[in-house]
Amino acid sequence: MTLFNNVVSAYYTTKSRAADFIRKQDGVTALEYAIVAAGVASVVLMIFKSDGSFGTALNNVFGNISNKITNLVASGSGSASS
């Protein structure tokens, strides 16, 4: 009879813990945030990769700004021409 009681006790304990696990939403929320973060990270990497057109345009803009600042400092003038 002791074996039967142990089996029944184990069954109800497992059933209760499984029900608690299903009811709790903390892990599900964390998993959803992780999936969203992975999606956002992949989109950002695709946009800002070095050989993409956006990356090229960004490099051109900063290169132009750098050239204008360099020319301004080299000329010693207080105004920059466009």
N, C-alpha and C positions, 0 to 999 in steps of 0.2 A: 504494500500500500504506500510505502514511503516513496518508491520510485514514481508511482502515479502522481502523488502530490507534488513532487519535484518537477515533473514534466508539465503539469497544469500550471504551477507557479511560474515556471520559465516561459510558458506560452503567454500568460497574461502580462507578465513583465515586458516581454518583447513587444506584445501588441500595444501596451500602454506607451512604451518608448517610441515606437514607430508613429503612433498617433501624435505624440508631442512633437516629433521631428517634422511631421507634415504640417502641423498647425503653426510652427514658428516660421516667421517670414524674414528674419535677420539674414540668413545665409542667401536667400533668394535675392534680396535687395542688393547685397554685396556683389553677387554674381551678375546681376543686371548692370550695375555700375561698371564692372570690369569689362563686360562686353561692349558697352557704349564707349568706354575709354579706349579700347583696342580699335574700334571703328574710327574714332576721331583721330587717333594717332596714325592710322594707315592713310586717311585722307590728307592729313598734314604732310606726311612723308611724300605722298604722290605729288602734291602741289609744290613743295619746296625742294624736290630733288634737284641736283646740280645740273643735269642735262635737259631739264624741262624748259619750256618757253617762259614760264613765269620766273624761274630762277635766272634765266638769261636777261630778261627785262629788268629784274631787280638789280642784277650785277651792272647793267648798263647805266641805270639811274644813279647808283652809288658811285660808279666810275666817273660819271659826268660831274657829280657833286665834288668828288675828290679832286678832279682836274681843275675845277673852278676855284676851289680853296687853295690849291697849290699855286695856281697862276696869281691869285690875289695876294698871297703871302710873298711870292717872288717879286711881284711888281711894287710892293710896298704901298699900293693904292688903297684908299678907303672904300672904293666902290667896285663892284664886279659887273662885267658886261655879260649880257645873255647871249 
